[in-house]
C-alpha cells in the first residue's frame, strides 16, 4: 500500500471535486490501465478515484506525472507500507 498525493495539473473536465487528493493506492500508474486510489470522502465515508486509462508516464524520483485521455496528473509517493498477513 502506498501513501500518495494526486494533483490534477490539467483537464478538459471537472469530474473531480478537488484538484488535490491525499490517500492510498495499491498500485502505481500502469500504461493502459486506469489509476485507482482511495481517500477520505469530502463529505463522508470513503472516496474512490479512478482515472481513464493511463497513456504515458514520466517518473522522477518519488513523483509520477501521467496523462490520461482527458487529464494530466502528478502523483507523489510518500511512503510504502508493507501489508502483513496474520
Helices and strands as residue ranges (DSSP letters): E 2-11, E 20-25, E 34-40, E 46-53, E 56-60, E 63-67, E 71-80
